[in-house]
Amino acid sequence: MNNIKEEMRKLVEAMEEINEAPIPEDWQLQEAYRHAEQGMHMLMSRVKKLNKMVNEFEGEEDLKMHWNYAIYSIQDHLEEFFKKLD
């Protein structure tokens, strides 16, 4: 259980870092998209790892429910970030 909590903490930190990124100037957009893509890949690898860990964890339906809620939250954070870039 502690390893799941630690991975969730890392995921939250990564999401916060992405959301706190400054809005880029026009000339910085290409670089911002490149960083955003790297961030997406990193977040998705963390999500996949956590998803596997949570699904293998037996008997913790509350944990699975909170994890499903977290996935929706992650999607919202990423959508907001990409709206900043448009």
N, C-alpha and C positions, 0 to 999 in steps of 0.2 A: 504494500500500500504506500509506503514512503517513497518508493521509486516513482510511482504514478504521480504523487503530489509534487515531487521534484520536477518531473517532466512538465506538469501543468504550470508550475511556477515559471519555468523557462519559456514556455509558450506565451504566457501572459506578458512577460518582460519583452519578448520579441514583438508582440502586438503593440505594446505601449511605445516601443521605440519607433515602429512604423507610423503610428498615429501622431507622434510628436515631431515627425519630420517637417521641416519648413516647406511652405508652398514654393515651388521652384519658379524662377524667372523663365521667360520664353526660351532664352538661349540655353537654359539648363535642362530643358524637358527631355532631350534624348538621354542624357545621363540619369535623370530621375527615373525614366522608364526602365533603364538597365538595372538600376538599384532596386526598383520595385519588383522586377522579375526575379532578381536574386532573392529578395525577401520572400516573395511568394513561394519559391521553391523550398527555401529553408522552413517556412511555416508549414507547408504541406508535408514535408518529411517529418516534422515534429507531430503534426496531426495524425499521420499514418501510424507512426510509432505509438503514440498515445492510444489511438483507436484499437490497435492490436492488444496493448497492455490492458485496457479497460475491458475489452470483450473476453479476454482470457481470465479475468478476475472473477472468481465464482461467488455467487450469492450476494452481490452488492448492487441491488437494483437501484438504490438511491444514487450511487456513484454513476451508474450507466445513464440514469435520467439527467443528472447534472452534466455529464459529458455531452449528451445530445444537445442540451441547451447551449453549452459552450461552443459547439460546432457552429450553431446558428450565429452566435455572437462573433465568432471569428470571421464568418462570411460578411457580416455587417461592417466590421472594422475594415476589411479589405475593400469592400465596395466604397466606403467613405474615403479611403485613401486614394483610390483611383479616380473618384470624383474630383479630388483636389488637383489631379493632373490634367483633367480635361479642360 
